[in-house]
Amino acid sequence: MNRREFIYGVISIGIGTVTGACVYDPGPGHGPPPHAPAHGYRYRHPHGVDLVYDAGIGGYVVLGMPRYYFIDGHFFRFHRDRWQRSRRLKGNWRRHEHDRLPRGLRRKPRRKKSRRRGRKRDRD
């Protein structure tokens, strides 16, 4: 064995050891983690609801619950013409000011538009 073969052998063993020690753990569900911006990615929250990532709001939409969102560890909902926030889906909802919402939710409507058009009936 000459010197060159010996050096190549040492380098090969070193590279093999380093790359062999690297382990990739995809995590539960084998998808991106909950914080990863992957539009359409589904995530099962420990509270028993399914969430789908929406890149437009930068967070998750709660499936089957219109106007419910999950962003940065909090649930948000638009309820009775107001935004509310809670750490748990089923309880302790508190009012949340529109200007303090996460950026993606600020684009959502503040209040529902009234279906009335302002017409007054003639009363005789």
N, C-alpha and C positions, 0 to 999 in steps of 0.2 A: 504494500500500500504506500503510495507516495503522499507527499505533503498535500497536494491539491485535493486528492480524494478524501483525505482525512478532514480537511477544512469543509468541503461540501457535505460530508457526512455529519459533522457537528452542526452546521447551519441547518440541515434538513431536520435533524432531531430537535433542535431548538424551535424551529417554526412549527413542527408537528406538535410539540408540547404546548406551545402558546395557543395555537388554534384549537387543539383538542380540549383545552381547559375552558374555552368559551362555550357557554350553554345558553341557548335561546329558549326562554320560557314564554310561550304566547299568552299565558294567562287563561282564565276561565272563558269559555266560549270561543276561543281561538280567533278572536277578532281584535280590533284595536281597543285599547283601554278606554274607559268611559270619558276621559278627557281629550281623546284624540279627535281631531276634526275630520271625520269620515262621513260625508253626507249619506244618510240612509241607513247607517249602522244601527242595529237594534241592540238594546241592552235591557236585561231583566233586573229591575231595581229590587233591593231586599224588601221593600214594602209590598211587593207582589204585583207591580204594574210593569208593563212593557213600555220602554222609551225608544224613540227613534231620533237620531241626531239630525238636526236641521242646520245646515251651514249658514243659512240666511239669518238666523237669530243667534247663532253661536252657542246653542244648547240643545236640549232634548225636548221633544213634544211627547206628552203622555198620551198613549194610544187609548182610544175609547172614552176620553175625557176632553171634550172640546175646551179650548182656552186654558189648558193646564200645561205648565212648562216646568222643566227641571234644569237649573243652571247653577253652577258653583255651589253645589250642596244644599240648595234651597228649591222648594217648589214654589211656583208663582201661579196665580190664577186671576182671571178677570171676572169678578163676581159682583153683581148688583152695581154695575157702573163704576167699580173701583178695583184697583190692583191690590192683591193681598199676597203675603209671603209666609211660608212656614217651613220648618225643617222636616216635619212629618206630613204625609199626605192627608191623614185623617185627624186633624186637630190643630189647635193653637194658631189659627190663621190671624194675622195682624195686617192692618192697613199698611200699604207701601206706596209712598209718593211716586208719581210718574217720573219725575226728574231723577230719581235715585234707582230706577230700574236698570238692569243690564242693558247695554247698548242695543242689542238685537230686539229686545222687547219694547224699547222706546218708540219704535216705528209702528207698533200695534196701536189701534185706536184707543183714545182715552175714554171715550164714552160711546155707547151705542147710539146710532143715529135714530132719531125719532121717525116713525113711519108717517106721522101726520105732516101734511104739507102746509099747514097754517090757514086752510080755508075756513071761512066763517060761514055758517049757515044763515040764510035769511029767515028771520023769525017774523011772522005776520000776526 
